[in-house]
């Protein structure tokens, strides 16, 4: 769902509605993926989404 938000013409609100979840939850997931991806890259660990 996070990757779906990044597609042209898509928004967090639209994706959240499509999947029946709250937009705030999807915003949180986006933040967690961004933060987790940055720390994994910094520590040299493999990035797994």
PyMOL commands that place a pseudoatom at each C-alpha (Angstrom):
pseudoatom trace, name=CA, resn=UNK, resi=1, chain=A, elem=C, hetatm=0, pos=[0.000, 0.000, 0.000]
pseudoatom trace, name=CA, resn=UNK, resi=2, chain=A, elem=C, hetatm=0, pos=[2.889, 2.360, 0.747]
pseudoatom trace, name=CA, resn=UNK, resi=3, chain=A, elem=C, hetatm=0, pos=[4.317, 1.804, -2.739]
pseudoatom trace, name=CA, resn=UNK, resi=4, chain=A, elem=C, hetatm=0, pos=[0.857, 2.345, -4.213]
pseudoatom trace, name=CA, resn=UNK, resi=5, chain=A, elem=C, hetatm=0, pos=[0.803, 5.838, -2.651]
pseudoatom trace, name=CA, resn=UNK, resi=6, chain=A, elem=C, hetatm=0, pos=[3.902, 6.756, -4.661]
pseudoatom trace, name=CA, resn=UNK, resi=7, chain=A, elem=C, hetatm=0, pos=[2.286, 6.005, -8.022]
pseudoatom trace, name=CA, resn=UNK, resi=8, chain=A, elem=C, hetatm=0, pos=[1.333, 8.970, -10.254]
pseudoatom trace, name=CA, resn=UNK, resi=9, chain=A, elem=C, hetatm=0, pos=[-2.155, 10.243, -9.506]
pseudoatom trace, name=CA, resn=UNK, resi=10, chain=A, elem=C, hetatm=0, pos=[-2.406, 8.383, -6.200]
pseudoatom trace, name=CA, resn=UNK, resi=11, chain=A, elem=C, hetatm=0, pos=[-2.672, 9.873, -2.728]
pseudoatom trace, name=CA, resn=UNK, resi=12, chain=A, elem=C, hetatm=0, pos=[-2.532, 8.454, 0.765]
pseudoatom trace, name=CA, resn=UNK, resi=13, chain=A, elem=C, hetatm=0, pos=[-6.217, 9.224, 1.264]
pseudoatom trace, name=CA, resn=UNK, resi=14, chain=A, elem=C, hetatm=0, pos=[-7.260, 7.492, -1.942]
pseudoatom trace, name=CA, resn=UNK, resi=15, chain=A, elem=C, hetatm=0, pos=[-5.204, 4.364, -1.229]
pseudoatom trace, name=CA, resn=UNK, resi=16, chain=A, elem=C, hetatm=0, pos=[-6.466, 4.223, 2.354]
pseudoatom trace, name=CA, resn=UNK, resi=17, chain=A, elem=C, hetatm=0, pos=[-10.089, 4.436, 1.199]
pseudoatom trace, name=CA, resn=UNK, resi=18, chain=A, elem=C, hetatm=0, pos=[-9.523, 1.710, -1.402]
pseudoatom trace, name=CA, resn=UNK, resi=19, chain=A, elem=C, hetatm=0, pos=[-8.193, -0.662, 1.253]
pseudoatom trace, name=CA, resn=UNK, resi=20, chain=A, elem=C, hetatm=0, pos=[-10.553, 0.344, 4.058]
pseudoatom trace, name=CA, resn=UNK, resi=21, chain=A, elem=C, hetatm=0, pos=[-7.931, 1.688, 6.468]
pseudoatom trace, name=CA, resn=UNK, resi=22, chain=A, elem=C, hetatm=0, pos=[-7.422, 5.104, 8.008]
pseudoatom trace, name=CA, resn=UNK, resi=23, chain=A, elem=C, hetatm=0, pos=[-5.181, 7.571, 6.210]
pseudoatom trace, name=CA, resn=UNK, resi=24, chain=A, elem=C, hetatm=0, pos=[-3.309, 8.242, 9.461]
pseudoatom trace, name=CA, resn=UNK, resi=25, chain=A, elem=C, hetatm=0, pos=[-2.316, 4.566, 9.657]
pseudoatom trace, name=CA, resn=UNK, resi=26, chain=A, elem=C, hetatm=0, pos=[-0.997, 4.648, 6.111]
pseudoatom trace, name=CA, resn=UNK, resi=27, chain=A, elem=C, hetatm=0, pos=[0.913, 7.873, 6.817]
pseudoatom trace, name=CA, resn=UNK, resi=28, chain=A, elem=C, hetatm=0, pos=[2.481, 6.111, 9.828]
pseudoatom trace, name=CA, resn=UNK, resi=29, chain=A, elem=C, hetatm=0, pos=[3.489, 3.113, 7.697]
pseudoatom trace, name=CA, resn=UNK, resi=30, chain=A, elem=C, hetatm=0, pos=[5.100, 5.459, 5.161]
pseudoatom trace, name=CA, resn=UNK, resi=31, chain=A, elem=C, hetatm=0, pos=[7.081, 7.141, 7.941]
pseudoatom trace, name=CA, resn=UNK, resi=32, chain=A, elem=C, hetatm=0, pos=[8.154, 3.814, 9.445]
pseudoatom trace, name=CA, resn=UNK, resi=33, chain=A, elem=C, hetatm=0, pos=[9.318, 2.508, 6.072]
pseudoatom trace, name=CA, resn=UNK, resi=34, chain=A, elem=C, hetatm=0, pos=[11.243, 5.710, 5.397]
pseudoatom trace, name=CA, resn=UNK, resi=35, chain=A, elem=C, hetatm=0, pos=[12.851, 5.734, 8.850]
pseudoatom trace, name=CA, resn=UNK, resi=36, chain=A, elem=C, hetatm=0, pos=[13.573, 2.011, 8.791]
pseudoatom trace, name=CA, resn=UNK, resi=37, chain=A, elem=C, hetatm=0, pos=[15.036, 2.151, 5.312]
pseudoatom trace, name=CA, resn=UNK, resi=38, chain=A, elem=C, hetatm=0, pos=[17.359, 4.992, 6.245]
pseudoatom trace, name=CA, resn=UNK, resi=39, chain=A, elem=C, hetatm=0, pos=[18.690, 3.269, 9.369]
pseudoatom trace, name=CA, resn=UNK, resi=40, chain=A, elem=C, hetatm=0, pos=[19.177, -0.027, 7.507]
pseudoatom trace, name=CA, resn=UNK, resi=41, chain=A, elem=C, hetatm=0, pos=[21.184, 1.733, 4.813]
pseudoatom trace, name=CA, resn=UNK, resi=42, chain=A, elem=C, hetatm=0, pos=[23.264, 3.557, 7.407]
pseudoatom trace, name=CA, resn=UNK, resi=43, chain=A, elem=C, hetatm=0, pos=[24.128, 0.379, 9.297]
pseudoatom trace, name=CA, resn=UNK, resi=44, chain=A, elem=C, hetatm=0, pos=[24.870, -1.583, 6.128]
pseudoatom trace, name=CA, resn=UNK, resi=45, chain=A, elem=C, hetatm=0, pos=[22.023, -4.045, 6.703]
pseudoatom trace, name=CA, resn=UNK, resi=46, chain=A, elem=C, hetatm=0, pos=[19.966, -5.411, 3.871]
pseudoatom trace, name=CA, resn=UNK, resi=47, chain=A, elem=C, hetatm=0, pos=[16.814, -3.352, 3.269]
pseudoatom trace, name=CA, resn=UNK, resi=48, chain=A, elem=C, hetatm=0, pos=[13.640, -5.416, 3.414]
pseudoatom trace, name=CA, resn=UNK, resi=49, chain=A, elem=C, hetatm=0, pos=[10.279, -3.751, 2.896]
for i in range(1, 49): cmd.bond("trace and resi %d" % i, "trace and resi %d" % (i + 1))
show_as sticks, trace
zoom trace
